[in-house]
Amino acid sequence: MATLRLLVIDPDTDGGHCPAIMVEETAGDLLFQGPRVTSESELAEVDGLSPLGPDEIVGRIPARMRAALLRALMEADGADAGADGLR
């Protein structure tokens, strides 16, 4: 069984249905939880940039999570997240 660690959760969460990003500790893979993109035009644009496989989905992480995600990834890798003024 994979061991997951929460990296970042939507700072505007109300406690349910909240976008989040986790890391699988052994492999280092990232798991994204968020709304599924269903817009045909967005999916076509994504597919044009990086073809979607039959078992793949596209999820949305809100822009407000960008700084917190960057900080969490840098901290997970042992980098100084304050180096670029994110703290």
Kinemage of the C-alpha trace (Angstrom):
@kinemage 1
@onewidth
@group {chain A} dominant
@subgroup {mainchain}
@vectorlist {calphas} color= white
{ca met a 1} P 0.000 0.000 0.000
{ca ala a 2} L 1.291 3.470 -0.885
{ca thr a 3} L 2.173 5.901 1.852
{ca leu a 4} L 0.781 9.317 0.993
{ca arg a 5} L 1.683 12.649 2.540
{ca leu a 6} L -0.367 15.792 2.023
{ca leu a 7} L 1.793 18.488 0.424
{ca val a 8} L -0.712 21.279 0.054
{ca ile a 9} L -4.440 21.834 0.310
{ca asp a 10} L -6.482 24.715 -1.076
{ca pro a 11} L -6.024 27.607 1.383
{ca asp a 12} L -9.643 28.606 0.782
{ca thr a 13} L -11.019 25.147 1.587
{ca asp a 14} L -14.273 24.819 3.464
{ca gly a 15} L -13.281 21.337 4.621
{ca gly a 16} L -14.843 19.348 1.804
{ca his a 17} L -14.221 18.810 -1.892
{ca cys a 18} L -10.947 20.662 -1.601
{ca pro a 19} L -8.217 20.615 -4.220
{ca ala a 20} L -5.081 19.067 -2.777
{ca ile a 21} L -1.751 17.619 -3.812
{ca met a 22} L -0.154 14.618 -2.149
{ca val a 23} L 3.170 12.858 -2.603
{ca glu a 24} L 3.579 9.095 -2.615
{ca glu a 25} L 6.545 8.720 -0.289
{ca thr a 26} L 8.257 5.707 -1.850
{ca ala a 27} L 8.196 6.651 -5.536
{ca gly a 28} L 7.884 10.417 -5.094
{ca asp a 29} L 4.887 10.536 -7.456
{ca leu a 30} L 2.413 13.392 -7.064
{ca leu a 31} L -1.332 12.836 -6.774
{ca phe a 32} L -3.701 15.683 -7.608
{ca gln a 33} L -7.187 15.978 -6.168
{ca gly a 34} L -9.408 18.572 -7.756
{ca pro a 35} L -12.235 19.189 -10.175
{ca arg a 36} L -12.116 17.140 -13.374
{ca val a 37} L -11.885 19.221 -16.544
{ca thr a 38} L -14.860 18.349 -18.742
{ca ser a 39} L -14.863 21.219 -21.230
{ca glu a 40} L -14.410 19.712 -24.691
{ca ser a 41} L -12.478 22.770 -25.885
{ca glu a 42} L -10.054 22.633 -22.941
{ca leu a 43} L -9.584 18.888 -23.336
{ca ala a 44} L -8.919 19.307 -27.064
{ca glu a 45} L -6.340 22.001 -26.310
{ca val a 46} L -4.628 19.793 -23.709
{ca asp a 47} L -4.676 16.855 -26.125
{ca gly a 48} L -3.041 19.061 -28.754
{ca leu a 49} L -0.202 19.898 -26.357
{ca ser a 50} L 0.203 16.441 -24.821
{ca pro a 51} L -1.964 13.624 -26.235
{ca leu a 52} L -4.328 12.143 -23.665
{ca gly a 53} L -4.245 8.406 -23.177
{ca pro a 54} L -7.476 6.445 -22.742
{ca asp a 55} L -6.886 6.095 -18.988
{ca glu a 56} L -5.861 9.722 -18.354
{ca ile a 57} L -7.857 12.633 -16.999
{ca val a 58} L -7.182 16.340 -16.705
{ca gly a 59} L -7.719 17.943 -13.316
{ca arg a 60} L -7.740 21.577 -12.279
{ca ile a 61} L -5.737 23.060 -9.408
{ca pro a 62} L -6.733 26.667 -8.595
{ca ala a 63} L -4.219 29.432 -9.320
{ca arg a 64} L -4.411 30.498 -5.656
{ca met a 65} L -2.545 27.269 -4.799
{ca arg a 66} L 0.503 27.999 -6.975
{ca ala a 67} L 2.702 29.660 -4.361
{ca ala a 68} L 1.770 27.124 -1.671
{ca leu a 69} L 2.455 24.254 -4.091
{ca leu a 70} L 5.827 25.646 -5.095
{ca arg a 71} L 6.769 26.145 -1.453
{ca ala a 72} L 5.647 22.606 -0.536
{ca leu a 73} L 7.579 21.045 -3.425
{ca met a 74} L 10.724 22.963 -2.562
{ca glu a 75} L 10.446 21.999 1.100
{ca ala a 76} L 9.841 18.347 0.136
{ca asp a 77} L 13.044 18.453 -1.914
{ca gly a 78} L 14.949 20.142 0.913
{ca ala a 79} L 15.325 23.479 -0.908
{ca asp a 80} L 14.992 26.842 0.770
{ca ala a 81} L 11.477 27.932 -0.183
{ca gly a 82} L 12.225 31.426 1.075
{ca ala a 83} L 14.900 32.001 -1.555
{ca asp a 84} L 12.431 33.410 -4.035
{ca gly a 85} L 10.326 35.349 -1.530
{ca leu a 86} L 7.483 32.857 -1.166
{ca arg a 87} L 7.617 32.833 2.617
